[in-house]
Amino acid sequence: MASMLQPQIILLKEGTDTAQGKGQLISNINACTAVADAVRTTLGPRGMDKLVHDEKGNTTISNDGATIMNLLDIVHPAAKILADIARSQDSEVGDGTTTVVLLAAEFLKEAKPFVEDGVHPHNLIRSYRTASSMALKKIEELAVSIEGKSLEEKKQLLSKCAATTLSSKLIGGEKEFFASMVVDAVIAIGNDDRLNLIGIKKVPGGTMRDSFLVKGVAFKKTFSYAGFEQQPKKFLSPKILLLNIELELKSEKENAEIRLSDPLQYQSIVDAEWNIIYDKLDKCVKSGAKIVLSRLAIGDLATQYFADRDIFCAGRVAEEDLKRVAAATGAAVQTTVNNIIDEVLGTCEVFEERQVGNERFNIFSGCPSGQTATIVLRGGADQFIEEAERSLHDAIMIVRRALKNSTVVPGGGAIDMEISKYLRQHARTIAGKSQLFINAYAKALEVIPRQLCDNAGFDATDVLNKLRQKHASGEGANYGVDINTGGIADSFANFVWEPAVVKINAINAATEAACLILSVDETVKNPKSESAQGEAAASAMAGRGGPAMRGRGGRGMRRR
């Protein structure tokens, strides 16, 4: 009786929302499944696109999992984890973002009946981690290396990987054209890891086939003054000078004051200004450079001065373009025009200004270091070109990964079915509950081929049965879904390949996310206290100098 009369202990603020136990876990699983349903239909070559319209009125059309997950304003705390793994997959390997979200949601969906039956989540987590490490070992066994091949053979293999990535994108119709372009661009930058050495420039108009690759640097013609048109627009093996200084008359600093005792002295001050700028320009000309680029403005006087001496100049060049010109031509960016020596000047075989659509481009080709490339994208609508850029980014990342890790696995759901079969066989050797959990993990892996069939309008049950039979026979390890016929085919023979690192990363990230969500048993949501809201409103009023704040400790407005 005494214990019943004890006062209730209050730990959390009034209005705090807490949810715990089995119900909470199932609610988190349902939220993750709902998020996966949003991107489910974008998987594979027959995937649909999503049109996302934000509050600013911007419209994005995309079927890239990471882009869609970023644009969805997810508020559920557990479901946000799926957005995070999509982002990490995108930054790590560039492709497989939809795959990783689908796998994580499917692992959770398969775990849900066990949770409802009262299985402790940690038993599930332990089995999932075991299954994951076995799956990764199996991928490494099945992976085929592309090391030791000649450059031409390597190019073909890498083109196949890029084409597999691009087949599910909006530009899938021209995947061979873009795949070879991407491979050439990645090979052009060599072993350098910096992605910004591959520039992608977008020019509306024309068709996709009008896109082209520059093995060097291309950027849009910058703002120019009168006299620009008199400059030559093509050079062979020119010397290139890169600057980070203004070549124009500077206005005086604010509140600058000069006191003169004689009006004639004023002319000497004006002359000094002109002499400074002429001295700078003269030094640029004497350096022997035929092309002068600056990150800051090159004024009308300098433009005309250079035009009279057959020198091309461009001011206000974007920093990333200037860096790429420096990397390609071997020039060093100068912050002064004094003592310019030949070592700091760059060169290229051909420089020309070319018309592309409505834009004019400055193009440097045949660069000595060759450590950079530029893809100029053409197309109809702006949204289309934006999506093409995102697709090419994925393909570039994939080709870089394949070059570095040089192992590929069959795509089209083949690798998923093979791991699923392997885990099912292993599960039969285990006595105890974890047999069921590893079986559930194996079943979850089948979501990839199943979704590929659903998205292409095929009978998923029929195709999956054929795949299971083929993989169980022991000689169909490379068989996956054939998108063209609705049957099954050898993915390896059909050149549907993807780098092993994509699958390894996807399974790792999806398992970690599923285990993390399964290990959460309580969510505490702190309320925004009314007093905090009141203070925020009060400080906003104070900032505006509202009369309501006077006499209440706020500053109010100054008395005049």
Buried (B, 14 or more C-beta within 10 A) or exposed (E): EEEEEEEEEEEEEEEEEEBEEEEBBBEBBBBBBEBBEBBBBBBBBBBEBBEBEEEEEEEBBBBBBBBBBBBBEBEBEBBBBBBBBBBBBBEBBBBBBBBBBBBBBBBBBBBBEBBEEEBEBEBBBBBBBBBBEBBBEBBEEBBBEBEEEEEEEBBBBBBBBBBBBBBBBBBBEBBEBBBBBBBBBBBBBEEBEEEEBBBBBBBBEBEBEBBEBBBBBBBBBBEBBEBBEEBBBEBEEBBBBBBBBBBBBEEEEEEEEEEEEEEEEEEEEEEEEEEEBEEBBEBBBEBEBBBBBBBEBBBBBBBBBBBEEEBBBBBBBEEEBBBBBBBBBBBEBBEEBEEBEEEBBBBBBBBBBBEBEEBBBBBBBBBEBBBBBBBBBBBEEEBBBBBBBBBBBBBBBBBBBBBEBBBBBBBBBBBBBBBBBBBBEBBEEBEEBBBBBBBBBBBBBBBBBBBBBBBBEBEBEEBBEBBBEBBEEEEBBBBBBBBEEBBBBBBBEBBBBBBBBBBBBBBBBBBBBBBBBBEBEEBEEEEEEEEEEEEEEBEEBBEEEBEEBEEEEBEBEEEE
